[in-house]
Amino acid sequence: MSSMRLLRLPTSTRLCLPRHRAFPPRLPTYFQPATSFHLVRSLATSSNVPASSPVQNLTEQIVQNYAVNLPPGKAVHSGDYVTIRPHHCMTHDNSWPVAQKFFSIGATAIHNPKQVVMTLDHDVQNSSESNLRKYKNIEELAKKQGVDFYPAGRGIGHQIMTEEGYAWPGTLTVASDSHSNMYGGISCLGTPIVRTDAASIWATGQTWWQIPPVANVKLQGVLPKGVTGKDVIVALCGLFNNDDVLNHAIEFTGSEETLQSLPIDDRLAIANMTTEWGALSGLFPMDSVLKNWMLQKAREHSARLKGATHSRLTNEKIADLFENKKLAAHPDATYAKTLSLDLGTLSPHVAGPNSVKIATPLHELEAQKVAIQKAYLVSCTNSRASDIAAAAAVFKANPTAKIADGVEFYIAAASTLEQEVATKAGDWDTLINAGAKPLPAGCGPCIGLGTGLLKDGEVGISATNRNFKGRMGSRDALAYLASPEVVAASALNGYISGPGNYTGPGAAVTRSQAATPPSSSSGAAATSEAQAETEILDGFPSKITGEIVFCDADNINTDGIYPGKYTYQDNIPLSQMAEVCMENYDPNFATLTKAGDILVSGFNFGTGSSREQAATAILARDMKMVVAGSFGNVFMRNSINNALITVEVPKLIERLRATFGGEKGVATRRTGWFLTWDVARRCVIIREGDEGAKEWTVPVGELPPGVQEVFVKGGLEGWVKAKLQ
């Protein structure tokens, strides 16, 4: 397969990132904000507005408004640990596991029922007794607690959050699902949380968050005809495919002309797939495009309610938002890095097979006539009425056209409201008459559940967000991602192809990447911080020391740390968890390690699923802490929530690889080196051998007393219990 052709602008291939701004331990030390780090311990609220307008990007401004009890005059910035009280928190099929955590910590009533939204969307085709019982339990819980509830078949939770006005521009809204980023398409800071976080929000209205480094993605030009938002994000994932935005928040910026070329549905698709790009959020600005979309949604609701007013999306609330509460990044706001993409140089793109990091111009695959057996227009990414209309237009161009022999084309609207719009327009029936197979509004094939999954040897093309190997069915199948019209054209022709409506120049894609220079004030702030030692909370160690055990690999996923076959066996004792820890990565890990060791690994450690056992299994081995070049965000959250200490020290990984990298085939190595984390002095000390060996020090950020308190209480559940008492 041909690779994407790039036209590189003059830029350094290596990011020159500011080195005098230090993050708390889990983030690389080469990203640094100009502020101290706080996780506030009080549950009281206070005014979050500093005396003067702070220099903040849009992400920081929104967090400022949802951080609890900040010190007077405190302006939050990337790197700060904060306690947040989200505007809304959505849980879906995992509401029952969240409920079990909620009750286990001693909670009985949801702190703020209006803050919580429950939806059923993942396994809606499953009519087994156990699944129906779980769904009934969730519905009864929502009714008893006074929580807004949307039953199976009503739609995908993220779509409901946007179309029903829960995800509101300028607010911070979370969900126990990785595609919460989608809310950024309507300028709502959406970010994922894990189940323990959700239980904490249910019980107290709050959880913790560390503001990520923020990347500015500058969009230039306008989209050519035949190019969609899906092509934008597929291209971004393929162009910047070296973890460029891993664990970052993203802010999309551009001229009014550029942003006018991106309708809200395209923005939602782009923000949704910033998850696959590795980011924790993807924010678009508040502008006239958003305002007009909101007014249109208000009109649709009013018509559906026969003239009655919707409880959230009203003309009055929308006018007040844009007249009095509109937020925008400060003109002098700083970013960890800046990426640029010229939309005018884009053509339709396809991701895959089996990876979002492989992006190929459509015309290259079209020439290969890659045969398909299945096509999908489903998911929260691209199943809105506009997407269905784009797919239907392919068939409306030839009213007698039918889906190709040997191809199955599955369609499911993102919600019943979107399906109603598509039905009124005649688009839904156009696809059905062409031979498409309808599914209920829900996740379905996108997550490998229900009807129409890929079988061994099959090739599928989908308008969904993920094409990981085996996600949509067999691991021996190939999955591609594309826009709705490309999916429809491929279903019509029987091979990967487009509808022929692209009118762009077909030139190489223009993009660039650069670090943003730090502000002149940040160095002074960092120097001031370095003069004072971190306060150590009673019960938290001031220093942690242990021998380094090095697992020299990047992207060790949660299945490598704790095998999936044990994940849903709830009766496994800690002793067995300790024995199987890292089993899939290295079967000899258990015999090579001992209590008190410090586990050190490469970059993106803990990527993959959200299983908490990946953290608790390491704790079961009585290992003091985990150090890596970087961590998967969900693993990092699970670690802190379960009181496993994690610290990012990229320089240590480089040094270990320089020293031991020549010896291949050693998955787990006892190095004979020792690491000491001096919490008070905010540094890690490495000794390359026994007493008297070479020592060197790496500064790391602060772990403030508020976060220490989570560890002292044995994790977030213990912290919540203490607050409830």
C-alpha positions in Angstrom: 0.0 0.0 0.0 1.3 3.4 -0.9 1.9 5.7 2.0 0.5 9.2 2.3 2.5 11.8 0.4 3.5 14.8 2.5 4.7 18.2 1.6 6.8 19.2 4.6 7.1 22.9 5.5 10.5 24.1 6.8 10.5 23.0 10.4 12.8 21.2 12.8 12.1 17.5 13.0 12.6 17.6 16.6 10.4 19.7 18.9 12.3 22.2 20.8 10.1 22.2 23.9 10.6 24.5 26.8 12.6 22.9 29.6 12.1 25.3 32.4 8.4 24.5 33.1 8.0 21.5 35.3 4.9 19.2 35.5 3.8 16.9 38.3 5.4 13.5 38.3 3.3 11.7 35.8 4.1 14.1 33.0 7.4 14.6 31.2 9.6 17.2 32.8 10.0 19.0 29.5 6.4 20.3 29.6 6.1 23.0 32.3 3.5 25.5 33.4 4.3 28.7 35.2 2.2 27.8 38.3 2.3 25.7 41.3 0.2 22.5 41.5 -2.7 22.1 43.7 -5.4 19.5 44.3 -7.7 21.3 46.7 -8.8 19.3 49.7 -11.8 21.3 50.7 -15.2 20.4 49.3 -16.5 24.0 49.7 -16.9 26.2 46.6 -15.7 29.7 46.0 -15.3 32.2 43.3 -12.9 30.9 40.7 -12.4 34.2 38.9 -8.9 35.7 39.5 -8.8 39.4 40.2 -7.4 40.2 36.7 -8.0 38.4 33.5 -5.4 35.6 33.4 -3.5 34.6 30.2 -5.2 31.2 29.6 -6.1 29.1 26.6 -9.7 28.0 26.2 -9.1 24.6 28.0 -7.7 26.4 31.1 -10.5 28.9 31.1 -13.1 26.2 31.2 -11.3 24.3 33.9 -11.0 27.5 35.9 -14.8 27.7 36.1 -15.2 24.1 37.2 -12.3 23.7 39.7 -13.4 23.7 43.3 -12.2 26.1 46.0 -9.1 27.5 44.3 -6.9 29.8 46.4 -7.7 33.5 45.9 -6.3 34.8 42.7 -5.2 31.3 41.5 -5.3 30.9 37.7 -5.1 27.3 36.6 -2.7 26.1 33.9 -1.6 22.9 32.2 0.0 20.6 34.8 -2.2 21.7 37.7 -4.0 19.0 39.7 -7.4 20.3 40.5 -10.6 19.0 42.1 -13.3 19.4 39.5 -17.1 19.6 39.8 -18.2 18.8 36.2 -21.3 20.3 34.7 -22.6 16.8 33.8 -21.4 13.2 34.1 -22.7 10.6 31.7 -22.5 6.8 32.3 -23.9 4.2 29.9 -24.0 0.4 30.1 -21.3 0.6 32.7 -23.7 2.5 35.0 -24.3 -0.7 37.0 -20.6 -1.4 37.7 -20.3 2.2 38.7 -23.3 1.8 41.0 -21.6 -1.2 42.7 -18.6 1.0 43.4 -20.9 3.8 44.6 -22.6 1.6 47.1 -19.4 -0.2 48.2 -17.9 3.1 49.4 -20.9 3.7 51.6 -22.9 6.1 49.4 -26.6 5.8 49.3 -27.9 8.9 47.4 -26.4 10.6 44.4 -25.0 14.0 45.5 -26.6 16.0 42.6 -29.1 13.9 40.5 -29.2 16.7 37.9 -25.5 16.4 37.3 -25.8 12.7 36.3 -27.1 11.3 33.0 -27.6 7.6 32.3 -27.9 6.1 28.9 -28.1 2.6 27.5 -26.3 2.2 24.2 -23.5 -0.3 23.9 -25.1 -3.8 24.0 -28.6 -2.9 22.9 -29.1 -5.9 20.6 -28.4 -8.3 23.5 -31.7 -9.8 24.7 -30.1 -12.2 27.2 -31.7 -12.5 30.6 -28.5 -11.2 32.3 -28.2 -8.1 30.0 -31.9 -7.3 30.3 -31.6 -7.6 34.1 -28.7 -5.2 34.1 -30.6 -2.7 32.0 -33.6 -2.9 34.3 -31.4 -2.4 37.3 -29.9 0.8 35.8 -33.3 2.1 34.8 -34.7 1.5 38.3 -31.6 3.1 39.9 -32.0 6.2 37.7 -35.7 6.5 38.6 -35.0 6.0 42.3 -32.2 8.6 42.3 -34.0 11.1 40.2 -31.5 10.9 37.4 -32.3 11.6 33.7 -32.4 8.3 31.9 -32.4 7.3 28.2 -33.3 3.6 27.4 -31.8 1.2 25.0 -32.6 2.2 21.4 -33.0 5.9 22.1 -29.4 6.6 20.9 -25.7 6.6 21.7 -24.9 8.4 24.9 -22.6 11.0 23.4 -25.1 12.0 20.7 -27.8 12.3 23.4 -25.5 14.5 25.5 -25.1 16.9 22.5 -28.6 16.9 21.0 -30.3 17.2 24.4 -28.1 20.1 25.6 -26.3 18.4 28.5 -22.9 19.0 26.8 -23.1 22.8 26.8 -20.6 25.2 25.2 -18.1 26.6 27.7 -18.7 23.8 30.3 -16.7 20.8 31.5 -18.6 17.6 31.0 -17.3 14.1 31.5 -18.4 10.5 30.8 -17.2 7.0 31.6 -16.3 6.4 28.0 -13.3 7.3 25.9 -15.2 9.2 23.2 -16.3 12.0 25.6 -13.9 14.1 23.5 -16.8 14.5 21.0 -18.4 17.3 23.1 -15.5 19.5 22.0 -17.2 19.8 18.7 -19.7 22.1 20.3 -17.0 23.9 22.4 -17.8 21.8 25.5 -14.6 20.5 27.2 -15.4 16.8 27.2 -13.0 14.3 28.6 -13.2 10.6 29.7 -13.1 9.3 33.2 -13.0 5.8 34.6 -15.6 4.1 36.7 -14.1 5.0 40.1 -14.1 8.7 39.0 -17.8 8.3 38.1 -18.6 6.8 41.5 -16.8 9.7 43.1 -18.9 12.2 41.2 -22.1 10.4 42.0 -21.2 10.4 45.7 -19.6 13.9 46.1 -20.2 15.7 42.8 -16.4 15.8 42.3 -13.3 14.0 41.2 -9.7 15.0 40.4 -8.1 16.0 37.1 -4.7 17.1 35.9 -4.9 19.7 33.2 -3.0 18.2 30.2 -0.5 20.1 28.0 -2.5 21.8 25.3 -1.8 21.5 21.6 -2.9 24.2 19.2 -4.1 22.6 15.9 -4.2 25.5 13.4 -6.5 24.8 10.5 -6.0 26.9 7.4 -7.8 27.2 4.0 -11.2 25.7 3.4 -12.4 22.2 2.7 -12.7 21.3 -1.0 -16.0 19.9 -2.3 -16.1 16.1 -1.6 -13.9 16.4 1.5 -15.4 15.9 5.0 -14.6 16.3 8.7 -13.9 12.6 8.7 -11.2 13.1 6.1 -9.7 15.9 8.3 -9.3 13.7 11.4 -8.2 10.6 9.4 -5.5 12.7 7.7 -4.4 14.2 11.1 -4.1 10.7 12.6 -2.0 9.6 9.7 0.1 12.8 9.3 1.0 13.2 13.0 1.3 9.6 13.9 4.1 9.5 16.3 2.1 10.2 19.5 2.3 13.9 18.7 -0.8 14.7 20.8 -0.7 11.8 23.2 -2.3 12.8 26.5 -2.8 16.4 25.3 -5.8 18.5 25.2 -6.4 19.9 21.7 -7.7 23.3 20.7 -8.7 23.7 17.0 -8.2 27.3 15.8 -8.4 29.0 12.4 -9.7 32.0 10.6 -13.5 32.7 10.4 -13.4 31.6 6.7 -11.7 28.3 7.6 -14.1 27.5 10.5 -17.1 28.5 8.5 -16.2 25.6 6.2 -16.6 23.1 9.0 -20.3 22.4 10.0 -20.9 21.2 13.5 -21.5 17.6 12.4 -18.0 17.6 10.9 -16.6 19.2 14.1 -18.3 16.5 16.2 -16.7 13.8 14.0 -13.2 15.4 14.3 -13.5 15.9 18.1 -14.8 12.4 18.5 -11.7 10.9 16.8 -9.2 13.0 18.7 -9.5 10.0 21.1 -7.9 7.8 18.4 -5.3 10.4 17.8 -4.3 10.0 21.5 -5.7 13.2 22.9 -7.8 13.7 26.0 -10.1 16.4 24.5 -10.6 18.3 21.2 -12.1 21.8 21.6 -13.5 23.9 18.8 -14.2 27.6 19.5 -17.6 29.2 20.1 -18.6 31.0 16.9 -21.6 31.8 14.7 -21.6 28.3 13.2 -22.2 26.8 16.7 -24.8 29.4 17.5 -26.8 28.7 14.4 -26.6 25.0 15.0 -27.9 25.4 18.6 -30.8 27.6 17.4 -31.7 24.9 14.8 -31.7 22.2 17.5 -34.0 24.4 19.6 -36.4 24.7 16.7 -36.3 21.0 16.1 -37.1 20.3 19.8 -39.9 22.9 19.8 -41.5 21.2 16.7 -41.1 17.8 18.2 -42.6 19.0 21.5 -45.5 20.6 19.6 -44.5 24.2 20.5 -43.4 23.5 24.1 -40.0 24.7 25.3 -37.1 22.3 25.7 -35.7 22.3 29.2 -32.1 23.2 28.1 -32.0 24.3 24.4 -34.0 27.5 24.3 -33.5 30.7 22.3 -33.1 32.7 25.5 -30.4 30.4 27.0 -28.5 30.4 23.6 -28.7 34.2 23.4 -27.5 34.6 27.0 -24.6 32.2 26.3 -23.3 34.1 23.3 -24.0 37.6 24.7 -22.7 37.1 28.2 -20.8 33.9 28.7 -18.9 33.4 25.5 -15.3 32.1 26.1 -12.2 32.4 23.9 -8.5 31.8 24.4 -6.5 34.8 25.5 -4.6 36.2 22.6 -1.3 35.6 24.4 -2.2 32.1 25.6 0.6 29.6 25.3 0.5 26.0 24.1 2.8 23.0 24.5 3.0 22.7 20.7 1.4 23.9 17.5 0.4 21.7 14.6 -0.9 23.2 11.3 -2.9 21.7 8.5 -4.1 23.3 5.2 -7.6 22.0 4.6 -7.4 23.2 1.0 -4.8 20.6 0.3 -6.9 17.7 1.6 -8.5 15.0 -0.5 -10.7 12.1 0.7 -8.7 9.7 2.9 -9.1 6.2 4.2 -7.6 4.8 7.4 -6.3 1.3 7.7 -6.2 -1.5 7.5 -6.5 -2.1 11.2 -4.9 1.1 12.3 -5.9 4.8 12.4 -2.2 5.7 12.0 -2.2 4.5 8.4 -4.0 7.1 6.2 -4.0 6.7 2.5 -5.5 9.1 -0.2 -8.7 7.5 -1.5 -7.6 7.5 -5.2 -4.6 5.2 -4.4 -6.9 2.6 -2.8 -9.5 3.1 -5.4 -7.0 2.1 -8.1 -6.3 -1.1 -6.2 -10.0 -2.0 -6.2 -9.8 -3.5 -2.7 -12.9 -5.8 -2.5 -15.1 -5.5 0.6 -17.7 -7.8 2.1 -19.2 -5.5 4.7 -19.8 -1.8 5.1 -21.0 0.2 8.2 -22.7 3.5 8.7 -23.0 3.4 12.5 -21.6 5.0 15.7 -21.4 8.3 17.4 -18.8 9.5 14.9 -20.7 9.6 11.6 -24.3 8.5 11.9 -26.2 11.8 12.2 -28.8 12.9 9.7 -26.2 14.8 7.6 -24.1 11.6 7.4 -27.1 9.5 6.4 -28.0 12.1 3.7 -24.4 12.0 2.3 -24.6 8.3 2.0 -28.1 8.4 0.5 -26.9 10.9 -2.1 -24.7 8.2 -3.6 -27.7 6.0 -4.3 -30.0 8.9 -5.2 -27.7 9.7 -8.1 -28.9 6.4 -9.6 -32.3 5.5 -8.2 -32.1 1.9 -9.4 -28.7 1.3 -7.8 -28.4 -1.5 -5.3 -25.7 -2.7 -2.9 -23.2 -4.8 -4.7 -23.6 -8.6 -4.6 -21.7 -10.2 -1.8 -21.7 -7.0 0.3 -23.7 -6.4 3.5 -24.3 -2.7 4.4 -25.4 -2.0 8.0 -26.8 1.3 9.1 -27.8 2.6 12.5 -28.6 6.2 13.4 -26.7 8.0 16.2 -30.1 8.5 17.8 -33.8 8.2 17.2 -34.0 12.0 16.7 -31.4 11.9 14.0 -33.2 8.9 12.4 -36.5 10.9 12.4 -34.8 13.7 10.5 -33.2 11.3 8.0 -36.6 9.5 7.5 -38.5 12.8 6.8 -35.8 13.7 4.2 -36.3 10.3 2.5 -32.6 9.4 3.1 -33.2 6.5 5.5 -35.6 4.8 3.1 -33.2 5.4 0.2 -30.6 3.3 1.9 -33.1 0.6 3.0 -34.4 0.4 -0.6 -30.9 0.0 -1.9 -30.5 -3.1 0.4 -29.0 -1.6 3.6 -29.7 -3.6 6.8 -31.0 -1.4 9.7 -29.9 -1.7 13.2 -31.2 0.0 16.4 -29.7 3.3 17.4 -26.6 2.2 19.4 -23.0 1.2 19.3 -23.4 -2.3 17.9 -20.8 -3.4 15.4 -18.5 -0.4 16.2 -17.5 -2.2 19.4 -18.0 -5.8 18.2 -21.5 -6.4 19.6 -24.6 -7.7 17.9 -25.3 -8.4 14.3 -23.0 -8.0 11.2 -19.5 -8.5 12.6 -16.6 -9.1 10.4 -15.7 -12.8 9.9 -12.4 -14.5 9.2 -10.8 -13.2 5.9 -13.4 -10.5 5.3 -12.7 -6.8 4.5 -14.9 -4.1 5.9 -15.1 -0.3 5.5 -16.8 1.7 8.2 -17.7 5.3 9.2 -16.9 4.5 12.8 -13.9 5.7 14.9 -11.8 2.6 15.5 -10.5 -0.2 13.3 -8.2 -2.0 15.8 -7.5 -5.5 14.9 -10.4 -7.7 16.0 -12.5 -4.8 17.4 -15.4 -5.2 14.8 -15.2 -9.0 14.7 -12.5 -11.5 13.7 -8.9 -10.7 14.3 -8.3 -12.3 10.8 -10.4 -9.6 9.1 -9.3 -6.2 7.7 -11.1 -3.0 8.7 -10.9 0.4 7.1 -12.3 3.8 8.1 -13.7 6.4 5.8 -16.4 9.1 5.4 -20.1 8.1 5.0 -20.1 8.8 1.3 -17.0 6.7 0.7 -18.5 3.9 2.8 -21.8 4.1 0.7 -19.9 4.2 -2.6 -17.8 1.2 -1.6 -21.0 -0.7 -0.7 -22.4 0.2 -4.1 -19.4 -0.8 -6.1 -18.2 -3.7 -4.0 -14.7 -2.3 -3.5 -13.2 0.7 -1.7 -14.2 3.7 -3.8 -15.6 7.2 -3.7 -18.7 8.8 -5.2 -16.6 10.9 -7.6 -17.6 14.3 -6.1 -14.1 15.4 -5.1 -13.1 18.6 -6.9 -9.9 19.5 -5.1 -6.4 19.9 -6.7 -5.2 16.5 -5.6 -1.9 18.0 -4.4 0.2 16.8 -1.5 -1.1 17.6 2.0 0.5 20.7 3.6 1.2 20.6 7.3 3.7 21.7 9.8 4.7 21.2 13.4 6.5 23.4 15.9 6.9 24.0 19.6 5.5 27.2 21.1 8.1 29.3 22.9 7.4 29.7 26.6 6.2 33.0 28.0 8.8 35.2 29.6 7.1 35.1 32.9 7.1 31.3 33.3 10.8 31.0 34.1 10.6 33.3 37.1 7.6 31.4 38.4 9.4 28.1 38.1 12.4 29.5 39.9 10.3 30.8 42.7 8.6 27.4 43.1 12.0 25.6 43.3 12.9 27.5 46.4 10.3 25.8 48.6 10.0 22.1 49.4 6.7 20.3 48.9 4.7 19.7 52.1 4.5 16.1 53.0 1.1 14.9 54.3 1.1 12.6 57.4 1.2 9.0 56.3 2.9 9.7 52.9 6.6 8.9 52.5 9.0 11.8 51.9 11.2 9.4 49.9 10.7 6.2 48.0 13.7 4.0 47.1 14.0 0.6 45.3 16.0 -1.4 42.7 15.1 -0.8 39.1 13.6 -3.7 37.2 13.6 -2.7 33.5 10.9 -3.9 31.0 12.4 -2.5 27.8 9.4 -2.0 25.6 7.0 0.7 24.5 3.3 0.4 24.3 3.0 -2.4 26.9 -0.8 -2.6 27.0 -3.1 -3.5 29.8 -3.5 -7.0 28.5 0.2 -7.4 28.7 0.1 -6.2 32.3 -3.0 -8.2 33.4 -4.3 -10.8 30.9 -7.8 -10.3 29.7 -8.9 -13.9 30.6 -8.7 -12.9 34.3 -10.4 -9.5 34.0 -13.9 -10.7 34.7 -13.1 -13.4 37.2 -14.0 -11.4 40.3 -12.8 -14.1 42.9 -9.1 -14.1 42.0 -7.1 -13.6 45.2 -4.3 -11.0 45.4 -1.7 -13.8 45.5 -2.8 -15.0 42.1 -3.0 -11.5 40.7 0.6 -11.1 41.8 1.6 -14.3 40.0 0.0 -13.4 36.7 1.1 -9.8 36.7 2.9 -9.0 33.3 2.4 -12.6 32.3 1.4 -11.8 28.7 4.4 -9.5 28.4 6.9 -11.8 30.0 6.0 -15.2 31.5 9.2 -15.0 33.6 8.3 -11.7 35.2 7.1 -13.2 38.5 10.3 -15.1 39.1 12.6 -12.2 38.2 11.0 -9.6 40.5 10.5 -9.2 44.2 8.6 -7.0 46.7 10.0 -3.5 46.9 11.2 -3.3 43.3 10.5 -0.3 41.1 9.1 -1.2 37.7 10.5 0.9 34.9 9.3 0.7 31.3 9.2 2.6 28.0 6.7 5.0 26.6 2.9 4.8 26.6 2.9 2.2 29.3 -0.6 0.9 30.1 -2.2 1.7 26.8 -5.3 -0.2 25.9 -8.4 -1.1 27.9 -9.6 0.5 31.1 -9.2 -2.5 33.3 -8.3 -1.4 36.8 -6.5 -4.7 37.5 -3.6 -3.5 35.4 -2.8 -1.2 38.3 -3.9 -3.4 41.2 -1.9 -6.4 39.9 1.3 -4.4 40.2 0.3 -3.4 43.7 -0.4 -7.1 44.5 3.3 -7.8 43.7 4.2 -5.2 46.3 6.1 -3.0 43.9 6.7 0.5 45.2 6.0 2.5 42.1 6.1 2.5 38.3 8.3 4.8 36.3 8.0 5.2 32.5 8.8 7.5 29.6 5.0 8.1 29.5 1.8 6.4 30.5 -1.5 5.7 28.9 -4.0 8.2 30.4 -6.6 5.7 31.6 -3.9 3.5 33.2 -2.5 6.6 35.0 -6.0 7.5 36.3 -6.5 3.9 37.5 -3.2 4.0 39.2 -3.8 7.1 41.2 -7.4 6.0 41.9 -6.0 2.7 43.4 -2.9 4.3 45.1 -0.2 3.1 42.7 2.4 5.8 42.3 3.5 6.6 38.8 6.2 9.0 37.7 7.3 9.9 34.1 11.1 10.2 33.6 11.9 10.0 29.9 15.6 10.7 30.5 15.9 7.5 32.6 14.5 5.4 29.8 17.0 6.9 27.3 19.9 6.2 29.7 18.8 2.6 30.4 18.5 1.9 26.7 21.9 3.4 26.0 23.4 1.2 28.7 21.5 -2.1 28.2 20.0 -1.7 24.8 22.7 -3.8 23.1 21.6 -7.0 24.9 18.6 -8.2 22.9 16.0 -10.7 24.0 15.8 -9.7 27.6 12.2 -8.7 28.3 12.7 -8.1 32.1 16.0 -7.1 33.5 17.3 -6.6 37.1 19.6 -3.7 36.4 21.3 -3.4 39.7 20.5 0.3 39.5 18.6 2.1 42.2 16.0 4.9 42.1 15.0 7.3 44.8 12.1 9.7 44.4 12.5 12.6 46.8 9.0 13.9 47.0 9.8 17.0 49.1 12.6 18.1 46.8 10.7 17.2 43.6 13.4 15.1 42.0 14.4 11.6 41.1 17.9 10.4 42.0 19.4 7.5 40.0 22.4 5.5 41.2 23.9 3.3 38.5 24.9 0.5 40.8 25.8 -0.2 44.5 27.0 2.5 47.0 29.6 4.7 45.4 28.4 4.3 41.8 27.6 7.2 39.5 24.6 9.2 40.6 22.5 11.8 38.7 19.3 13.7 39.4 16.3 14.6 37.3 13.8 17.2 38.5 10.2 16.3 38.4 7.0 18.2 39.2 5.2 18.5 42.5 2.9 15.9 44.0 0.9 18.3 46.2 -0.6 17.3 49.6 -4.1 17.0 48.0 -3.0 14.2 45.7 -0.9 12.6 48.5 -4.2 12.4 50.5 -5.7 10.1 47.8 -2.8 7.8 48.3 -2.9 8.0 52.1 -6.6 7.0 52.0 -5.8 4.0 49.9 -7.1 5.4 46.6 -10.0 7.5 45.4 -12.7 5.2 46.9 -11.1 5.6 50.4 -10.9 9.3 49.8 -14.6 9.5 49.0 -15.4 7.3 52.0 -13.5 9.7 54.3 -15.4 12.7 52.8 -18.7 11.0 53.3 -18.0 10.3 56.9 
